[in-house]
Amino acid sequence: MSAPVFVVGYTATDAGHDAARLAFRLARAAEGRVELVMVLPEEGRGAVVPPDAGYDAFVREQAAQWLAEASARISAGIEHGTHLRYAESFAQGLVDAATDLHADYIVVGAARGTRGGRFGLGAVANELLHSSTVPVVLAPAGAAEVDAAVSRITAAVGTKPGADALLDEAVALAAATGAPLRLVSLVAVDMPSGVDTGVIRLAGTAHADRVLQQARAELPEGVDATASVAAGESIEEAVANLDWEPGEIVMVGSSRLAQPRRLFLGSTAAKMLRELPVPMIVVPRTRTPEGAHR
């Protein structure tokens, strides 16, 4: 199993600090590597904004200083690097960096103005969630203040296309961090309205048992796995009814509408995102076991 690589979309803002801190926690748990990446607009800005060598040099120096300061805050023993990239957009720069650095994850923070412990999608996160080829880790507002170890990996698993890719990735991250894996079946919430309550309960329990057995067959000895059924009239209610630990990480799959090997944030994940008090990782639905960090 290779050590996972976390590319952080870093900015000298609260959101950037949240993303960096979460990546440090994950890397520490998984003995992985953190790559801090700042993306600047491509040089040679065209006829509308003529190039200014002096200004460009100032921006580069300031960005390098911010990266150095962020690097200095990384806990001892965590392998890391810093990178200054140029691209047409911040999100595209991160996707390119993830490819070049063989990253397993891209980590970004919440939009400005988001209430603590929740995630608001800014332009960068939104673009990544509709284009990234690797899982995107969403750090909620205030993540920089959390110092808890990664205590549990929760995978919200349904039956739609992409469920197996999500399970593979969740098993891999649980194995890498040593954290127990909780599988939450969304089958009961996904059922059409009007279905008998008893049928819903039986379907949810059967699905939870099936994915639990699949996960246990792949997990290394010593890594625990449990399964439960999300209960509620809606995704939001089901999320609110579950217990969440400070060091928890939630994983969900990409929408079935996603293009091959690309992310696309589906309605279920978007609804969960509004209610979750912990970080979320969105996994491309066509990601294969070979793509997971093993």
N, C-alpha and C positions, 0 to 999 in steps of 0.2 A: 504494500500500500504506500503510495507516494504521499508526501506531505502536501496539504492543500496550499494554494497561493491565493491571497486575497488582494485584489486591486482596489484601492480606495480612491474614490473621486474626491480629492481633497480641495477645500477652500478654507481660507482663514476666517471662518465664520462658525457660529454655534453648530450649524448643520455639518460642517466639515469636521469639527471636533467630535461630534456624535458618531459620525461614520468611522473616523480613525479609532476612537476608543472601542467601538464594537468590534472592529477588525482585530485589534490587539487582543481582546478577550477570546475571540474565536481562534486566533493563531496560537495563543498561549495554551488553550485547551487541546488543540489538534497538533501542536508542535509544527505549525505551518509558518509561512512567510508572508509578510505584509509589504506591498508595493504602493507607496504613496505617490499619486499621480495628480499633477496640476495641468490643466489644459488651457492654453492661451489661443487667441484667434490667430489664424494663419498669417504669417508675415507677408507683406506686399498686399495691403488691403484694397487695392484697386484705385480707380480714378476718383471715386467719390471721396475717399479718405486717403490722401496721399501718404506714402510711407514716411515715417519720421524716425530716423536711426536713433536719435537721442532718447525719444520716448520709448521705443521698443527696448532699448538697453535698460532703461529704468525699470520697465515692467518685468523684464527677465530677472534683474537683480532682486527686485522685491519678491517675486515668486520664489526664487531660490532661497531667500531668507526665510520666508514662511515655511517652506519645505524643511529647511534645516531645524527650525524651531519645533515643528511637528515631530521630526525624527528624534530630537533630543528628549521628547516626552515618552517615547516608547520604552516599555519596561525592558530591563536587562535580560538577555537571553532569547529575545525574539528576533529572528532574522528579518531584516527589512532593507528596502532600498527606496530612493527617491527619484522621481522622473518628471521632467518638464516636457510637455508635448504640445504640438501645434495641430489644430484641426478646425474645420468649418464650424463644428459645434462641440460643446463640452462632452455630450453623450457619445458622439462619434469618436472623439479622442479617447474616451475610456474603452469603447469597444475595440478600437485598434490596439490600444495598450494591452488589453486583456489577451488578445491574440498573440502579440509579440512576446509577452511575458509568460505565456502558457498558463494563464490564470484559471482558477476553478470558480471564482466568484468575483463579482463587482459589488462594492459596498458604497452606498450613498446615504445621505441624511435627509431629514424632513425639510419641507419648505418652511420659510420664515413665517412666524405668526401662528404656527401649529401649537396647540395646547400640549403641555407636558405629558409624556407617555403615549402620545398618539402620533400618527404619520399623516402628513399632508403632502400630496404629490405636487412637486414643483415641475418645471419644464424639463429638467435633466432626467429626473426619475421617471417621468411619464414617457419620455422618448426612449429611455433604456428598456422600460417595460413593454415596449412595442418593437424592439429591434435587437436586443442583446442575444448573443449566441450562448452565453453562460448564465447560470443562476444569478439573480440580482438580490442582494441583501439590503433590506430597507431598515435603516436605523431610526427609531422614533425620536421625537424631541426629548431631550434630557438623557439620552443614552450615555453621554459623556460622564454623567454623575453616577452611573451604575458600576459597581465594582464586583458584582457577584460572579462566581464561576459559572460556566455553562452547566446548568443543573439538569436540563432535560431537553430533548428534541421531540417536538410534537409535529406529526405529519397529518394534515387534514386530507384524508383519502376518500375519493368518490369512485364511481364506476365509469366515468367518461374517459375518452382517449387521453393518455398521458398519465394515468394513475400508476402504471408500472414504472415509468421513468421517475416519477416522484418517489415511489417507495425505494427504488434503487438508490437514489440520492440521499434519502433520509437514513437508510441503513448505513451508507458510506460515512455520513457525517457523524452518526452515533458511534460507529466503530472508531473513527478518527479521534473523537473527543473523549470517548469512554462514558459519555452521558447516556442515561437510560432513554429508550425510545418509546414514546406514547403514540399509538395510532388511533386517530379519531375518525370514525366512519361518518361520512356526510350523507349516507344513503337515505336515512330517515328524513332529513331536511330536504333532500332532492326529490322526494316522492311527489307525484302530482296531488293536488288538493282533492279531497273526497275519498282517498284510499283508506280502508279500514285501519284503525289505530293498531290493532293486533298484528295485522300484516306488516305494517311499517316497522313495528318493534322487532318482529321475527327477521325481516329482511336486513335491518340494521345490525342485529346481533350476528347473523350468519356472515355478513360481509366483514364485520370486525374480526370474527374468528378466522376467516380465510386469510386476510392480509396479515394477521398476527402470526399464523403458522408460516407464511411465506417469509416474513421478516426474520423470524427465529431461525429459519434454516440458513439464512445468510449472515446473521450476526456472529461475531467471534465469541468465544466462551467468556463469560464475565460481564457481557453487556446485556442488560435486561430489556425486555420489551413487554408492553401491556397494550390492551386495546379497549376502547370504549365507544359508545354511540352518542353522537351529538344530538341533543334533544331540544326542541323548540319549534315555535311556529314559523320562525325565520332564521336565516343565517346569523343575523345580529343577535337574536335571542339565544341561539345555541352557543355562540361565542361567550356571551355574558354568563351563561349557566356553567361554563367550564371553569376549573380552577387554574390559575396561572402563577408560576413561580417567578421571582425576580430575575433568575438566570436562565429563563426559558427561551428557546428559539422555535418559531413556528415555520413550517415548510408547506407550501401549497403548489399546485401545478398550474401551468399556463393554460389559457383557454384553448379549446379545440379549434378555434378559428385562426390560431397562429399559423404562420407559414412554417415550412419545415426548418427545424433547427433555429427557430426564432421565438422570442417571448411574445405573449399578447395577454394583457391582464384581463381575465374574465370577470363576469359579474359577481361570482361567488367570492373570489379573492378580494375584489374591490370592496365588497360589503364587509368582509372580515377585517380588512385593513382599517376601516373606520372605527372599529370597536376594540381591536387588539391593543393591550397595554405593553406588549413585548415585540421584539424584532421579528420581521417576516422575511423568508427567503422564497422567491418565486422561481420555479424550475421550468425550463422549456419542455414542452410535452413530448418532443421527439428525442430528448436526451437519452442516450443509451447507457447501459452499465459500463461500457468502455469509456464513456465520457465522464463518469463519476470519478472522484479522486480516490482511486484504489491502487 
